[in-house]
């Protein structure tokens, strides 16, 4: 590793113009992340015209800063008003919002920012040492491997609904069903579109997420006036986390960062799967399982660390192979090509200065984002003091605006309202939402990979034994489904031995 190239990259990243773009991108990304429905891809896409007159390295710094800035900011609205900024911020609502209701909003936001920082730094070091080997390994993932990966992710998330596994499977299959709406890409058949042209492209899962969490939360509190939009405890608590919270968080942060980084490298996985899988993994191994969903700090920091790490990881296939690892990097890839940068293996050989400038800028940018997000805590927690008759309309307006900007169709308003009513029913009937959301996200890709793998291998048995990767993922899937039962038996055995 050439030290002079690294130092040159650091020097370039510290140039005033690049620092200015870095700060602008980080701040804009944070704001974009907070607003429901927008997300990093939208933020990058809007600024593509701006990059045409910029130096390529400055354009790359700006787009990357918006990307991981949006992931930092996405958890803010999840924590404060139970409204995820985008799909990758869903898991932050599971325990972040209950922490807010317990009067720990400031602590939740500050420790989430630290988790994002450490997750991002873990991934940056992974990028430095593992970029090319992991990119080559990702090429081993074909249809069968991706199918088994998605099955493993679904099985891991279904185990979140311990005590309600049957309900978890029901909501998972419902999510898979919704994901089939639209045109089947293999046969061209219209499915469940009801002659509505807008549905031919399917239902955007972000609309379902906003409906279930934001609209559903408002409806729940409207019919449950005694709780009045229980952002509840007006005492926001300290703006900084406690020593005990940090002690409980460090392990989950360090474990979840590599999970997010690896899943980010796999094209098509994305931050949503990474954060949900990290949450599921942490819940399975935690000693405080019963606290999850009720304000467990581990349940907040694990997905935040994984989410931030996945953003860095997703840049590896884009830069090394020209294959976007996520929706945002797909937009970035298009922008880079338009300004004359050709991603691929030769980029690391021909333009190492650009690569190392990006790496150094990501390191600096993550530090800047922690400062920005912690400085914003005092301002954002004022949301909790907003009267319900003001807060409800704001949440609804943001939700409808977010849904509209995704497809610019009023049809999405009806889908949003239906999703909100459905979210209310799921909450009242105590059905888990997470399996449905993940199934909705991966359903389309699962179906396509199943069809391709069927053509290639013919039978499910051959798919399972297609490669060592499929065998390992199949074993992990089975173990994940059996884990609650095994843990229960071990607990009973341990209880009997102490009698």
C-alpha positions in Angstrom: 0.0 0.0 0.0 1.6 3.3 -1.1 1.6 5.7 1.8 2.2 8.7 -0.5 -1.0 8.0 -2.4 -2.9 7.9 0.9 -1.4 11.1 2.1 -2.1 12.8 -1.3 -5.7 11.6 -1.0 -6.0 13.1 2.5 -4.5 16.4 1.2 -7.0 16.6 -1.7 -9.9 15.8 0.6 -8.8 18.6 3.0 -8.8 21.2 0.2 -11.2 24.0 1.1 -13.4 23.4 -2.0 -13.8 19.7 -1.3 -14.4 20.3 2.4 -17.1 22.8 1.4 -18.8 20.2 -0.8 -18.4 17.6 1.9 -20.1 19.8 4.5 -22.8 20.8 2.1 -23.5 17.2 1.1 -23.5 16.0 4.7 -25.9 18.7 5.8 -28.2 18.2 2.8 -28.1 14.5 3.1 -29.2 14.7 6.8 -32.1 16.9 5.9 -33.1 14.7 3.0 -32.9 11.7 5.3 -35.2 13.2 7.9 -38.0 13.9 5.3 -40.1 10.8 4.8 -40.1 9.3 1.4 -37.1 11.2 -0.1 -34.0 9.2 0.7 -30.5 9.4 -0.5 -31.2 8.4 -4.1 -33.5 11.4 -4.5 -31.0 13.8 -2.9 -28.2 12.6 -5.3 -30.5 12.6 -8.3 -31.7 16.2 -7.7 -28.1 17.4 -7.6 -26.8 15.6 -10.7 -27.0 18.7 -12.9 -24.8 20.5 -10.3 -22.0 17.9 -10.7 -21.6 18.5 -14.5 -19.4 21.5 -14.0 -17.5 20.1 -11.1 -14.1 18.3 -10.8 -14.9 14.5 -10.8 -13.4 14.0 -7.4 -15.4 16.8 -5.9 -18.6 15.4 -7.5 -17.9 12.0 -6.0 -17.3 13.5 -2.6 -20.5 15.4 -2.8 -22.6 12.4 -3.8 -21.1 10.1 -1.3 -21.7 12.7 1.5 -25.3 13.0 0.6 -25.6 9.2 0.6 -24.3 8.5 4.1 -25.6 11.8 5.4 -29.1 10.6 4.5 -28.6 7.4 6.4 -27.5 9.4 9.5 -30.6 11.6 9.2 -33.1 8.9 8.3 -33.3 7.7 11.9 -34.2 11.1 13.3 -37.8 10.9 12.3 -38.0 7.2 13.1 -36.9 8.0 16.7 -39.0 11.1 17.2 -42.3 10.5 15.4 -42.1 6.8 14.4 -41.9 7.8 10.7 -38.9 6.3 8.9 -37.2 8.6 6.5 -36.6 5.7 4.1 -36.5 1.9 4.1 -33.2 1.6 5.7 -34.4 3.6 8.8 -37.3 1.2 9.6 -35.4 -0.7 12.3 -34.5 2.5 14.1 -38.1 3.0 14.9 -38.5 -0.4 16.7 -36.6 0.7 19.8 -35.8 4.3 19.0 -39.4 5.5 19.2 -40.1 3.6 22.5 -37.0 5.3 23.9 -38.6 8.6 23.0 -41.8 7.6 24.8 -39.7 6.8 27.8 -38.2 10.3 27.8 -34.9 9.4 26.2 -35.1 11.1 22.9 -31.9 13.0 23.3 -30.0 9.9 24.3 -31.5 7.9 21.5 -30.4 10.4 18.8 -26.9 10.9 20.2 -26.1 7.2 20.6 -27.6 6.5 17.2 -25.2 9.1 15.7 -22.3 7.4 17.4 -23.4 4.0 16.2 -23.6 5.3 12.6 -20.1 6.8 13.0 -18.5 3.6 14.3 -20.3 1.5 11.7 -19.2 3.8 9.0 -15.6 3.7 10.2 -15.6 -0.1 10.4 -16.7 -0.2 6.8 -14.2 2.4 5.7 -11.4 0.2 7.1 -13.0 -2.7 5.4 -13.1 -0.8 2.1 -9.3 0.0 2.4 -8.2 -3.6 3.0 -11.0 -5.7 1.4 -12.5 -3.8 -1.5 -11.1 -5.8 -4.4 -11.2 -9.3 -2.8 -14.9 -8.8 -1.6 -15.8 -7.4 -5.1 -14.5 -10.6 -6.7 -16.3 -12.7 -4.1 -19.6 -10.9 -4.8 -19.3 -12.1 -8.4 -19.8 -15.7 -7.1 -23.4 -14.7 -6.2 -25.8 -15.9 -8.9 -29.6 -16.5 -8.8 -29.4 -19.5 -6.4 -27.1 -17.7 -4.0 -29.2 -14.5 -3.9 -32.4 -16.6 -3.5 -30.9 -18.4 -0.5 -29.6 -15.1 0.9 -33.1 -13.6 0.8 -34.6 -16.7 2.4 -32.1 -16.5 5.2 -32.9 -12.8 5.8 -36.6 -13.6 5.9 -36.2 -16.5 8.2 -34.0 -14.4 10.6 -36.6 -11.6 10.7 -39.5 -14.0 11.2 -37.8 -15.2 14.4 -38.2 -11.6 15.7 -41.9 -12.5 16.3 -41.1 -15.0 19.1 -44.4 -16.1 20.6 -46.1 -15.0 17.4 -44.2 -17.0 14.8 -47.4 -18.0 13.0 -48.5 -14.4 12.8 -45.0 -13.6 11.6 -45.3 -16.1 8.7 -48.7 -14.8 7.8 -47.5 -11.2 7.5 -44.4 -12.4 5.6 -46.6 -14.1 3.0 -48.8 -11.1 2.8 -45.7 -9.0 2.0 -44.6 -11.5 -0.6 -48.1 -11.3 -2.1 -48.1 -7.5 -2.3 -44.6 -7.6 -4.0 -46.2 -9.6 -6.9 -48.4 -6.6 -7.9 -47.4 -5.3 -11.4 -46.0 -6.9 -14.6 -44.2 -10.2 -14.3 -40.9 -9.4 -16.0 -40.5 -13.0 -17.3 -44.0 -13.5 -18.8 -45.2 -9.9 -19.2 -48.5 -10.9 -17.4 -50.3 -8.1 -15.5 -50.9 -9.2 -11.9 -53.4 -7.6 -9.5 -53.2 -4.3 -11.4 -57.0 -4.0 -11.8 -56.5 -2.1 -15.0 -54.8 0.7 -13.1 -51.7 1.8 -15.3 -49.9 3.2 -12.2 -49.8 -0.3 -10.7 -48.0 -1.9 -13.6 -44.7 -1.0 -12.0 -45.8 -2.4 -8.7 -46.3 -0.8 -5.3 -43.4 1.2 -3.9 -42.5 -0.3 -0.5 -41.7 3.2 0.9 -45.3 4.1 0.5 -46.3 1.0 2.5 -43.7 1.8 5.2 -44.9 5.5 5.6 -48.5 4.4 5.7 -48.0 1.7 8.3 -45.7 3.6 10.6 -46.7 7.3 10.2 -50.4 7.1 9.2 -51.0 4.0 11.3 -49.4 5.8 14.4 -51.6 8.9 13.9 -54.8 6.8 13.5 -53.9 4.7 16.6 -53.4 7.8 18.7 -56.6 9.4 17.4 -58.7 6.5 18.5 -56.8 6.1 21.7 -57.0 9.7 23.0 -55.7 8.7 26.4 -52.2 8.3 24.9 -52.3 11.4 22.6 -49.5 10.7 20.1 -47.4 9.3 22.8 -44.2 10.9 21.9 -45.4 11.0 25.4 -42.9 11.9 28.0 -42.3 15.6 27.4 -39.1 15.3 29.5 -36.6 14.6 26.7 -33.9 13.6 29.2 -30.2 14.1 28.7 -28.9 15.0 25.2 -26.0 12.5 25.8 -26.2 8.8 26.5 -25.2 7.3 29.8 -22.2 5.1 30.5 -24.5 2.0 31.0 -26.1 2.6 27.6 -22.7 2.9 26.0 -21.5 -0.3 27.7 -24.6 -2.2 26.4 -24.2 -0.7 22.9 -20.5 -1.3 22.1 -20.8 -5.0 21.4 -23.9 -4.7 19.1 -22.3 -1.8 17.2 -19.0 -3.8 16.6 -21.0 -6.9 15.6 -23.4 -5.1 13.3 -20.9 -3.0 11.4 -19.3 -6.0 9.5 -22.8 -7.5 8.8 -23.9 -4.2 7.2 -20.6 -3.9 5.3 -20.7 -7.4 3.8 -24.4 -7.1 2.8 -23.7 -3.7 1.3 -21.1 -5.2 -1.0 -23.7 -7.7 -2.4 -25.5 -5.8 -5.2 -29.2 -5.5 -4.5 -29.0 -6.1 -0.8 -29.1 -2.5 0.5 -29.3 -0.9 3.9 -32.8 -2.1 4.7 -31.9 -5.8 4.7 -28.7 -5.0 6.5 -30.4 -3.1 9.3 -33.2 -5.6 9.7 -30.8 -8.6 9.7 -28.5 -6.8 12.3 -31.5 -6.1 14.5 -32.7 -9.7 14.2 -29.2 -11.1 14.9 -28.8 -8.9 18.0 -32.2 -9.8 19.4 -31.4 -13.5 19.0 -28.2 -13.3 20.9 -29.1 -10.6 23.4 -29.5 -11.3 27.1 -32.2 -8.6 27.1 -34.6 -10.1 24.5 -37.7 -9.0 26.4 -36.6 -5.3 26.2 -36.5 -5.3 22.4 -39.4 -3.3 21.0 -39.7 -1.5 24.4 -36.7 0.8 24.2 -33.7 -1.5 24.2 -30.7 0.6 23.3 -29.1 -2.5 21.6 -32.1 -2.6 19.2 -31.4 1.0 18.1 -27.6 0.9 17.7 -27.3 -2.4 15.9 -29.3 -1.4 12.8 -27.8 2.1 12.8 -24.3 0.7 12.7 -25.2 -1.9 10.0 -27.0 0.8 7.9 -24.1 3.2 7.9 -21.7 0.4 7.1 -23.8 -0.9 4.2 -23.6 2.5 2.5 -19.8 2.3 2.4 -19.9 -1.4 1.3 -22.3 -0.6 -1.5 -19.7 1.6 -3.1 -17.3 -1.3 -3.6 -19.1 -3.1 -6.4 -19.9 0.3 -8.0 -16.3 1.5 -8.0 -14.5 -1.9 -8.6 -16.9 -3.5 -11.1 -19.3 -0.7 -12.3 -22.2 -2.6 -10.7 -24.4 -0.5 -8.4 -24.8 -2.0 -4.9 -27.9 0.0 -4.1 -30.4 2.3 -5.6 -28.4 5.3 -4.6 -25.1 4.0 -6.0 -27.0 3.3 -9.3 -27.8 7.0 -9.5 -24.2 7.8 -8.6 -22.9 5.4 -11.3 -24.9 7.2 -13.9 -23.7 10.6 -12.8 -20.0 9.4 -12.8 -20.3 8.1 -16.3 -21.8 11.4 -17.5 -18.9 13.4 -16.0 -16.3 11.1 -17.7 -15.4 8.7 -14.8 -15.5 5.0 -15.7 -15.8 2.8 -12.6 -14.1 -0.6 -12.8 -11.0 -2.5 -11.7 -8.8 0.0 -13.7 -10.1 2.9 -11.6 -7.9 1.7 -8.7 -4.9 1.4 -11.0 -5.3 4.5 -13.2 -6.9 6.9 -10.6 -5.8 5.8 -7.1 -5.7 9.4 -6.1 -9.5 9.7 -6.7 -10.2 6.5 -4.7 -8.1 7.5 -1.7 -9.5 11.0 -1.7 -13.0 9.4 -1.5 -11.9 7.1 1.3 -10.4 10.0 3.3 -13.4 12.2 2.6 -15.7 9.5 4.0 -13.7 9.3 7.2 -13.8 13.1 7.6 -17.5 13.2 6.5 -18.5 10.7 9.2 -16.9 12.8 11.9 -18.6 15.9 10.5 -22.0 14.1 10.5 -21.7 13.1 14.2 -21.1 16.8 15.1 -24.0 17.9 12.9 -26.4 15.3 14.2 -25.6 15.9 17.9 -25.8 19.6 17.4 -29.3 19.1 15.9 -30.5 17.1 18.9 -31.6 20.1 20.9 -33.5 21.5 17.9 -35.1 18.3 16.9 -36.4 17.3 20.3 -38.6 20.4 20.3 -40.8 18.3 18.1 -41.8 16.4 21.2 -43.2 19.6 22.7 -45.4 20.3 19.7 -49.1 20.0 20.7 -50.8 16.9 19.1 -53.3 19.0 17.2 -50.3 20.6 15.4 -48.1 17.5 15.2 -50.7 15.2 13.7 -51.3 17.5 10.6 -47.5 17.9 10.1 -46.9 14.2 10.2 -49.8 13.7 7.7 -48.6 16.4 5.4 -45.0 15.1 5.3 -46.3 11.6 4.7 -48.5 12.6 1.8 -45.8 14.8 0.3 -43.3 11.9 0.7 -45.6 9.5 -1.0 -46.4 11.9 -3.9 -42.8 12.6 -4.7 -42.1 8.9 -5.2 -44.4 8.5 -8.2 -46.2 11.8 -8.7 -49.6 10.0 -8.8 -52.6 10.5 -6.6 -53.1 6.7 -6.7 -50.3 6.6 -4.2 -52.5 8.6 -1.8 -55.1 5.8 -1.8 -52.4 3.2 -1.3 -51.0 5.3 1.6 -54.4 5.5 3.3 -55.1 1.8 2.9 -51.6 1.0 4.3 -52.3 3.3 7.3 -55.5 1.5 8.1 -53.9 -1.8 7.7 -51.0 -0.7 9.9 -53.6 0.2 12.6 -55.2 -3.2 12.4 -51.8 -5.0 12.6 -51.0 -3.0 15.8 -54.4 -3.6 17.4 -54.3 -7.3 16.6 -50.7 -7.6 17.6 -49.4 -8.8 14.3 -45.6 -8.2 13.6 -45.0 -5.8 10.8 -41.3 -6.4 10.1 -41.6 -9.7 8.3 -44.2 -8.2 5.9 -42.0 -5.1 5.2 -38.9 -7.2 4.5 -40.9 -9.6 2.3 -42.3 -6.7 0.4 -38.8 -5.3 -0.2 -37.1 -8.5 -1.3 -40.2 -10.2 -2.9 -39.6 -9.0 -6.4 -35.9 -9.9 -6.4 -36.7 -13.3 -4.8 -39.2 -14.1 -7.5 -36.8 -13.1 -10.3 -33.9 -15.1 -8.9 -36.2 -18.1 -8.3 -37.3 -18.1 -11.9 -33.7 -17.7 -13.2 -32.4 -20.4 -10.8 -35.2 -22.8 -11.9 -34.1 -22.4 -15.5 -30.5 -23.0 -14.6 -30.7 -25.8 -12.1 -34.2 -27.3 -12.7 -35.0 -28.6 -9.2 -34.8 -27.1 -5.7 -32.4 -29.8 -4.5 -29.9 -28.7 -7.2 -30.3 -25.1 -6.2 -29.4 -25.9 -2.6 -26.3 -27.7 -3.7 -25.4 -25.3 -6.4 -22.3 -24.0 -4.5 -20.7 -23.9 -1.1 -22.4 -20.5 -0.6 -25.9 -21.9 -1.1 -25.2 -24.8 1.2 -24.0 -22.5 4.0 -26.9 -20.1 3.5 -29.4 -23.1 3.6 -27.9 -24.3 6.9 -28.0 -20.8 8.3 -31.7 -20.5 7.3 -32.6 -23.7 9.0 -30.7 -22.8 12.1 -32.3 -19.4 12.2 -35.8 -20.9 12.1 -34.8 -23.5 14.8 -33.0 -21.0 17.0 -36.0 -20.0 19.2 -36.8 -23.6 19.9 -33.2 -24.5 20.6 -32.8 -21.5 22.9 -36.0 -22.5 24.7 -34.8 -26.1 25.2 -31.4 -25.0 26.4 -33.0 -22.6 28.9 -35.3 -25.3 30.2 -32.4 -27.7 30.6 -30.4 -25.0 32.4 -33.3 -24.3 34.7 -33.7 -28.0 35.5 -30.0 -28.3 36.3 -30.1 -25.5 38.8 -33.0 -27.1 40.7 
